[in-house]
């Protein structure tokens, strides 16, 4: 059968790649065309648009790049029509994918949404569009079942795919050490606009802790020259590419941007501070629209402040220094956080999420 997958971010590329592998195991004749990244390509998907050309986040950034976004959307529609898939699989990335879903429904296509848009956080009214356009919703967070239930929309919860990914990563042989110093991992994200704002503040910690090596996980979407301009001034700062999990296995603590990386870091058991700073315009609108108490998935799943979140004006060198000092020097803080991480594992469950999602998609397509 023919599958068309759309992922617009690094996390979608990761989960999409595991989904591609599982679909190919279930359907040996699977023909998979996708929007994604290097991981989906390596898994056997034919990538026609890379997520590095799609990663616009925040109100101001979207407005500035609106022409490019609309051009990408038109290309996507024409490509889907030419390909005529048996099923269209949308992976998170709601600003783009919900518009595609609405259009695709009118074309008579079967539509499965894997990894629900965070409608429980903001724009809850989008559930109406989901109910009208999406045939099957496959959720990965435990509280999403109850959220959709109140809208009388049945969904299928498969567990979080990161659990199986990180379990496998932990079982691999240890990697060669990155440094003879204790390591602070720095995960600034994959979007150039955000990294340029946040990373200088995150790396200001390097001069306060000269006995630690600060290692930045460089996203594939960020070029070397851009990263060198941000990291080159610090003698105890280095970068790694495509080795984020190896880095987290060796890290003593981590400074992490909001998003999937906060959950990855927690599942590796690394004490972390969550750092987020966007444009003033984007933050102005976000504050008025977002309804949830937290921005990190760790705190959202646990429904309490497990990890410290430094957001927008709170992300300062002084505040970050205070929080990182606690993580590195206060054993009580470290052990409390690690105990909460153990509870997080239990709450997310031990399901084989990618396999279960692939079975839903395969059976529905057929």
C-alpha positions in Angstrom: 0.0 0.0 0.0 1.0 3.7 -0.3 1.5 5.8 2.7 2.0 9.6 2.8 3.5 10.9 6.1 3.9 14.6 7.1 6.3 15.5 9.9 7.5 19.1 10.2 9.9 19.0 13.1 12.9 17.0 14.5 10.7 15.2 17.0 8.3 14.2 14.3 11.2 13.0 12.2 12.3 10.7 15.1 8.8 9.3 15.7 8.1 9.1 12.0 11.2 7.1 11.4 10.2 4.4 13.9 6.7 4.4 12.4 8.2 3.9 8.9 10.2 0.9 10.1 7.1 -0.7 11.7 5.0 -0.1 8.6 7.6 -1.8 6.5 7.6 -4.8 8.8 3.8 -5.1 8.6 3.6 -4.3 4.9 6.5 -5.6 2.9 5.2 -3.8 -0.2 4.8 -0.5 1.6 5.6 2.6 -0.5 6.2 5.5 1.9 6.5 9.1 0.7 7.0 11.7 3.4 7.8 15.1 4.7 10.4 14.7 7.4 14.1 14.5 7.8 17.2 12.3 7.7 15.9 9.7 10.1 12.8 9.1 8.1 14.9 8.8 4.9 17.3 6.3 6.6 14.3 4.3 7.8 13.2 3.8 4.2 10.8 6.7 3.5 11.2 8.9 0.4 11.5 12.4 1.8 10.3 15.1 -0.6 10.5 18.0 1.8 12.9 18.4 4.8 11.7 19.7 8.1 14.5 22.3 8.2 12.6 24.2 5.5 9.4 24.1 7.6 10.4 24.9 11.1 8.7 28.2 11.8 7.5 28.7 15.4 5.8 31.6 17.0 3.3 34.2 15.8 5.9 36.7 14.5 8.0 34.0 12.8 4.9 32.6 11.0 3.8 36.0 9.8 7.3 36.8 8.5 7.5 33.5 6.6 3.8 33.3 5.5 4.6 33.3 1.8 6.9 30.3 2.2 4.4 28.4 4.3 1.6 28.9 1.8 3.9 27.9 -1.1 4.8 24.7 0.9 1.2 23.9 1.5 0.3 24.2 -2.2 3.2 22.0 -3.1 2.1 19.4 -0.5 -1.5 19.3 -1.9 -0.3 18.8 -5.5 2.2 16.1 -4.4 -0.5 14.2 -2.4 -2.9 14.3 -5.4 -0.2 13.0 -7.7 0.8 10.2 -5.3 -2.8 9.2 -4.3 -1.9 7.4 -1.1 -4.0 4.7 0.5 -3.7 6.7 3.8 -2.4 10.1 4.8 -0.6 10.1 8.2 -0.2 13.4 9.9 2.5 13.6 12.7 2.0 16.5 15.1 2.9 19.8 13.4 -0.7 21.1 13.8 -0.5 24.6 12.2 0.3 22.9 8.8 -1.2 19.5 9.2 -4.7 20.5 10.3 -5.1 22.6 7.2 -3.9 19.7 5.1 -6.4 17.4 6.9 -9.3 19.7 6.1 -8.3 19.8 2.4 -7.5 16.0 2.3 -10.9 15.1 3.7 -12.6 17.0 0.8 -10.5 14.8 -1.6 -11.9 11.6 0.0 -8.6 10.5 1.5 -8.3 8.4 4.6 -6.6 10.4 7.4 -4.8 9.2 10.5 -3.3 11.7 13.0 -0.4 10.3 15.0 0.6 12.4 18.0 -2.3 14.7 18.7 -2.0 18.4 18.4 -1.8 20.0 21.8 -5.4 21.3 21.7 -5.6 20.7 25.4 -3.1 23.6 25.8 -4.6 26.2 23.5 -7.1 26.6 20.7 -9.3 23.8 22.2 -11.9 24.8 19.5 -9.7 23.0 17.0 -11.2 19.7 18.3 -14.2 20.5 16.1 -12.0 20.5 13.1 -10.3 17.3 14.2 -13.6 15.6 14.6 -14.7 16.7 11.1 -11.5 15.9 9.3 -9.5 13.2 11.1 -10.7 9.6 10.8 -8.4 8.1 13.4 -6.6 10.0 16.2 -3.6 8.1 17.8 -2.5 9.7 21.1 0.8 9.3 23.0 0.1 11.2 26.3 -2.0 9.4 29.0 -4.3 12.4 29.8 -5.3 12.9 26.2 -7.9 10.1 26.3 -9.9 11.9 29.0 -9.5 15.2 27.2 -11.0 13.9 24.0 -13.7 11.9 25.9 -15.3 15.1 27.0 -15.6 16.1 23.4 -17.2 12.7 22.6 -14.4 11.9 20.2 -12.9 8.4 20.5 -9.1 8.2 20.2 -6.6 5.4 20.6 -3.8 5.7 23.2 -0.7 3.8 22.3 1.8 5.1 24.9 4.7 7.4 24.3 7.2 6.3 21.5 10.1 7.8 23.4 9.8 5.1 26.1 10.8 2.4 23.6 13.4 4.5 21.9 15.2 5.5 25.1 14.9 2.0 26.6 16.8 0.7 23.5 19.3 3.5 23.7 20.1 2.7 27.4 20.7 -0.9 26.5 23.4 -0.2 23.9 27.1 -0.4 24.9 28.5 2.7 26.4 30.0 5.3 24.1 33.5 6.7 24.4 33.6 9.6 26.9 33.1 13.0 25.4 35.2 14.7 28.1 37.3 14.0 31.2 35.3 16.7 33.0 31.7 16.2 34.3 29.3 17.2 31.5 26.5 19.6 31.3 24.4 18.9 28.2 22.9 21.8 26.4 19.9 21.1 24.1 18.9 24.4 22.5 16.5 23.1 19.9 16.4 23.0 16.2 14.9 26.3 15.2 17.5 28.9 14.2 15.4 31.9 15.4 15.0 30.4 18.9 18.5 29.1 19.2 20.0 32.5 18.5 18.1 34.0 21.4 18.4 31.2 24.0 21.8 29.6 23.5 23.9 32.7 24.5 22.1 32.7 27.9 22.4 29.0 28.3 26.2 29.1 27.5 26.8 32.0 29.9 26.9 29.2 32.5 30.2 27.9 31.1 32.2 30.7 32.8 30.6 30.1 36.1 31.5 26.4 36.1 35.0 26.1 34.5 35.3 22.6 36.0 32.5 21.3 33.7 32.4 20.7 30.0 29.3 22.2 28.4 28.4 20.2 25.3 25.8 21.5 22.9 23.7 19.0 20.9 23.6 20.6 17.5 20.5 19.9 15.5 21.0 18.7 11.9 19.0 21.7 10.7 21.6 24.2 12.1 24.8 24.8 10.1 28.3 24.8 11.5 29.1 28.4 10.9 26.0 29.5 12.8 26.8 27.3 15.8 30.5 28.3 15.8 29.5 32.0 16.1 27.5 31.2 19.2 29.8 28.7 20.9 33.4 29.7 19.9 34.1 32.2 22.6 33.9 29.6 25.4 36.9 27.4 26.1 34.9 24.7 27.9 32.1 24.5 25.3 32.0 22.0 22.5 29.3 20.6 20.1 28.2 17.2 19.0 26.0 16.2 16.1 23.6 13.3 16.0 24.8 12.1 19.4 22.2 13.6 21.7 21.4 10.3 23.4 25.0 9.4 23.9 25.5 12.9 25.4 22.6 12.5 27.8 23.9 9.1 28.9 27.0 10.9 30.1 25.6 14.2 31.4 25.5 15.2 35.0 22.9 17.9 34.3 21.2 19.5 31.3 19.9 22.8 30.1 17.0 22.0 27.7 14.7 24.0 25.5 11.0 23.2 25.8 9.5 20.4 23.8 10.2 16.7 23.3 13.8 17.2 24.5 12.6 17.8 28.1 10.9 14.4 28.1 14.0 12.7 26.5 16.3 14.2 29.2 14.0 13.1 32.0 13.7 9.5 30.7 17.5 9.4 30.7 17.4 10.4 34.3 19.3 13.7 33.9 18.4 16.6 36.2 17.4 19.5 34.0 16.4 23.1 33.8 13.9 24.0 31.0 14.8 27.1 29.1 12.5 29.0 26.7 12.7 32.5 25.2 11.1 33.6 22.0 10.3 36.8 20.3 8.4 39.4 22.4 5.5 39.4 19.9 5.1 35.6 20.0 5.3 35.5 23.7 2.7 38.3 24.1 0.1 36.3 22.1 1.1 32.9 23.6 0.5 34.1 27.2 -3.1 35.0 26.3 -3.9 31.8 24.5 -2.1 29.0 26.3 -4.1 27.5 29.1 -1.8 24.9 30.7 0.2 25.4 33.9 3.5 24.2 32.4 5.3 24.2 29.1 7.5 21.1 29.6 6.1 17.6 28.9 7.6 16.3 32.1 5.6 18.7 34.3 2.5 18.3 32.1 2.4 14.5 32.4 3.2 14.5 36.1 0.9 17.5 36.7 3.3 19.1 39.1 6.6 21.1 38.9 9.1 18.3 38.6 11.6 20.4 36.7 12.2 24.2 36.9 10.9 26.2 33.9 12.6 29.5 33.1 10.4 31.2 30.5 10.9 34.4 28.6 11.9 37.2 31.0 12.7 34.6 33.7 15.4 33.1 31.5 18.3 35.3 32.8 21.9 34.5 33.6 21.2 35.1 37.3 18.2 32.8 37.5 19.8 30.0 35.4 22.9 30.1 37.6 20.8 29.6 40.7 18.9 26.6 39.2 22.0 25.0 37.7 23.9 25.3 41.0 21.1 23.4 42.7 21.3 20.6 40.1 25.0 20.3 40.3 25.7 20.9 44.0 22.5 20.0 46.0 22.1 16.2 46.2 18.6 16.5 47.7 17.4 18.4 44.7 19.0 15.8 42.3 17.5 12.8 44.1 14.0 14.3 44.3 14.0 14.9 40.6 15.2 11.4 39.8 12.5 9.9 42.0 9.9 11.9 40.0 11.5 10.7 36.8 11.0 7.1 37.9 7.3 7.8 38.5 7.2 9.4 35.0 8.3 6.1 33.4 5.5 4.3 35.1 2.9 6.9 34.1 4.0 6.8 30.4 3.7 3.0 30.4 5.7 0.2 28.8 3.8 -0.1 25.5 5.4 -0.5 22.1 3.9 2.7 20.8 5.3 2.7 17.3 4.2 -0.8 16.6 0.7 -0.2 17.9 0.4 3.0 15.9 1.6 1.2 12.7 -0.9 -1.6 13.2 -3.7 1.0 13.5 -2.6 2.8 10.3 -2.0 -0.5 8.4 -5.3 -2.0 9.3 -7.2 1.2 8.5 -5.4 1.8 5.2 -6.3 -1.8 4.1 
